[in-house]
Amino acid sequence: MNGITVEIRPDGRLSKNGLRRANWQESRQLIAQAREDGFVLGRIEMDDSWQTPDQASVSIVQYYARQPFDFDGLACAVAPTIDGLVDCGILADDDPAHVVRYELSHCKVKTMAENRVTITVRPVGGDER
């Protein structure tokens, strides 16, 4: 298998600045929901041929119409979803020993309806399938 891509619409309150302003109880609920969503979306995209790679690359693309997250805010907003991908077995872990490449990028779109973030996980090294 070449890779797995999930598509999300992260809540702005999960960005670095959003979490700084939020109540801790609200933040905890948002994080738990995003992690569960990552688990469910990962299970939907994962088929029987997927074998959890020992090392992987993670590519995150934000498609935005107005103002994109800055890179540290984008990384913070997708972190719980990536944790959900670990929970469902797409990634072994999200530490540097297992995620050897981590890419963030932005892509301008015309309308707000097109706003989304894609997270793509690909095996690297000897684990490529």
N, C-alpha and C positions, 0 to 999 in steps of 0.2 A: 504494500500500500504506500502511496506517495505522501499522504498527510491527511490530517483531519482539520476542518475549518468549522468553527461555530460563529454565529452572528448574534450580537447582543446590542441592546440600547442601554448603556449604563446610566444610572442615576447620577446626575451632577453632584449630588450630596456625597458620593463616594470618592470624589476627587480629593486631592490633598487639602485644598482650601475649603471644600465643602465639609470635610470631616472636622476641620478645625473649628468651624462655626456650629456644628451639630451637637445636640444632646447625646451623651454616651449611650443611652438606651435606644434612641432612634438609630444611631450609627450601628449598634450591635445587630439590630433587626435588619437593616439594609444589607449589612455584610453577610448575615446568615442567609438571606433570601438570594443574594447574588451567587453565593457559593452553591446553594441548592440548584439554582438555575443552571449554573455551569455543569453540575453533575448530570442533570436531566438532559441538557443539550448535548453533552459529551456522549451519553448513552445512546441517544438518538442517532448521532453521526457515526459511532463506532460500530463496525461490523465484525463478524467472526474471524476475519483474516488479520485484524489488528493485533499486533503483539507489542506490548509496552516496551518502548526502546530504553536502553540504558542511558543514552544521551540523545538530546533533541534540540531543535531550534524552535523558537517561538517568535512568530511575526505578528505584530498588532498593527492594524491600519484603522484609523479613525476617518470615516467619511462624514464631512461636516458641511453645513450650508452657511452658517454665520461665523462663529468664533470657535476654533478648535481648543481642546484642552492643551495646556503646555505638557511637555513630555513627562514630567514627574507626576502631574495630575492624572494623565492618561494611564500611566503605569499603576498608580494607586487605585484608579477606578476599575481597572480590569483584574486586579490582584485576587479578589475573592472568587471571580469566575475561574481563574487559573487554578486556584485551590480546589474548586469543584472538579476540574479536569483531572487533577491528581487523585481526588477521591474516587472517580469512576474508572481510573486505570489508564487514561490516555497518556499521562506522564507518570514516571516513577516518583518524582519529587520535583519541586520547583527551585531547588538550590543550585548553585553554580556548578556542582559536580554533574548534575543531570541536564540542566539547561545551559548548553555551551554557547548558544547564540541567542540574543534577545534583541529584536529589532522593533522600533516604533516609527510609524510614519503617518502622514496626514494626506488626505485626498479631498479636494473641494468638490462638492456636488451642488446642483442647482436649487433643490427644494429641501425644506425641513423634513419632509416625508422620507427622504433618502438618507437621513442621518442614521448612522449605525457604526459599530465597531466589529471588525472581524479579527478573530484570533486563530492563527493557523499553527499547528504543531506538526513538525516533520522530523522523522528519525535522521540522525547524522552518523557518519562513520560506518562501522561494520554492521550497524543495525538497519541500514537502509533496506526498504522492501519495495 
